[in-house]
Amino acid sequence: MMLMGHYTNWEYGVTAPLWVPQECWAVYGKMENPVMDKYIVRTREKFGMTLYPMEETYNVMLNHKQGDKLYMFMADQSPHHAKIKYWIPFLNQETPVHIGAEKLSKMLDLAVVFIDIQRVKRGYYEITAQTLFDNPKETAEHEITDKYFKILEAIIKKKPENWLWSHKRWKYKKGVKY
């Protein structure tokens, strides 16, 4: 399982089929406009990635366990208020986070790798992979999620201008009913 953030040129993640031997699958947010949705899927599948809508994540991953697959998650978006299960301190604020990637990595016993994409100079990027956990089933509850966000936070603090701030990470407040 490959975890990334919306940092620098995260769209390079769709090129993963060019640099890893596994079949690559990625979750995406389906768009309301069917023409735009079809365009986004076609564009992101151009290099061999297979996309599936976010609401089908569990079904897709549990029913496609066979074979050597790499599942890609952009895990730094805010969960819908009804799906908030876990909060962490992130960039000095209590922040609701998705825990689905952690749950699925444990259920399917998938090693967890963090991908960092840094801009070297205009038009040039460096991609670094860091294995977070080889045996996710042996981790404590929320250990994977906590480590992912700790690494992402350190990267953001070095160059905050490269993170996609428009995702409204803090639209929900802890303890408030929506």
N, C-alpha and C positions, 0 to 999 in steps of 0.2 A: 504494500500500500504506500503510495506516494502522497505526502502532504505538502501543500504549498500555501503561500499567502498571496494576496493581491498586492504584490510588491514588484517594483521595477517593471519589467516586461513579462508578466506572468503568462501572456499568451504564447510564449515559447514552449510552454508545457504541452501544447498540442503537437509539437514536433517529437515528443517522446518516442513514438514508434521508429524514428530514425536513429535513436541512440540507445535503445534498450532492446534486448532480444525477445521480451515478453509481448504478448498481445496486450494492447493498451485500451483501457476503458475509463471514461470520465463522466462524472455526474455533472449536469448543467441545469440551470434554471430555465424552464420552458417559458417562452415569451407568449403573450396573449395574441399578438399579431401572427397568424399562421405563415404569412409570406416571410416576415423577418425571422421567425423561428426556423423555417426551412433553410433560409440563407445562412444563419448562424451555425446550424448543424452541418450543412454542406462545407462551409469554410473551415470549421474546426475538425472535420473528419478528413480533410484533404490529404494529410500525411499518414493516414491509417488508423487514427484514433476512432474508437466506437463510443458514441455519446448515448446516454440514457437520462431521462428526466429525473429530477431530484426525488419526486414522490414515488418513483419506482426503484430506488436504490436497494432496499432490502430484498425485494423480489428478484431483481436482476442478479445481485451478488450471490444470494443463496441458491439460485437456480442455474448459475453458471460457474460452479466451483471447479469443474473439471478443466484441466489444461493449465498452462503456465500463463497467468494473467497478472497485469499490473493495473491496479485501480488507483485513479488519481482524484484527490479531493482538494478543493480550495476551501480550507476549513476555518477561515477567519471571518465569515459573515455572521450576522446576528440571526439567531433562530427566531421563528415566529413566537409571539408571546405565549401561545398555548403549548408550545413545545420546549419551553425553558425548563431544564432540569438541573443545571449546574451554573454557578457563578464563580468567576475568578477575579483577582485584582489584575488588571491589564492596562498599562499606560496610565497608572495612578487612578483608575476608576473601577468600581465594581462592574463587571461586564458579563452578560449572559453568553454562553458559548455552546456550540454544537458538541455533542458527545458521540454522535453516530459513528464517526470514523473509528473511534476507540472501541466501541461495542462490536463493530463488524470485524476489526482486526483480531479481536479476541475470539469471536465466534468462529471465524474461518482460519485462525492461527496464521495470519499474514504478517510478515516482518513489516516494520514501519520505518519509512525513510523520509527525511525532510529534504526538500529541494530549495536551494537558495539561488536566486538569479540576481546577479549584480551587473550594473552597467560599468564597463571598463572605459569606454569613450563612446562618442556618438555612433550609433549603429553596431556597437560591439558589446557582447554580453558574455559573462562567465557563469556557467551553471555548476553548482557544487551539490553533491549528494552526501547526506550524513545519515547513517543508520542510527535510528533512535532505539529500536528494540528488535531483537531477533526472535524473541519468544514472548509475544504479547500476553499470552495466557498466564505468564508468571508475574505480570505486573499488578501493582495495587490499583484499586479503583481510582480513576481519574489521573493516574500517573502519566499515561500517554498524552492526554489532553493538556495537562499542566506543563509537561516538557515541551510540547509543540509550541504553546503560547509563550513560554519563557524564551525560547530561541527566537521566535518571531519578534517578540518585543525588543530583544537586544539588537536585532537587525534594524528594526524600525528606528530605534533611538540613535543609531549611528547616522542614518540618512532618512529622516522623517519625510522628506519631500518625495521619496520614491514609493510611499505606501498610498493605496487608494483610500483616501479619507472620506469619500462620498458615500460609503456603505452604511452610514448612520448606525454605527456600532453601539451607540449609547442612547437609542431611542426608548428603551425600557429602563425603568428604575427598580432596583431590588425592593421587594415588599409592597409594590403598588399592584393592585388588581386591574387588569385590562379587560 
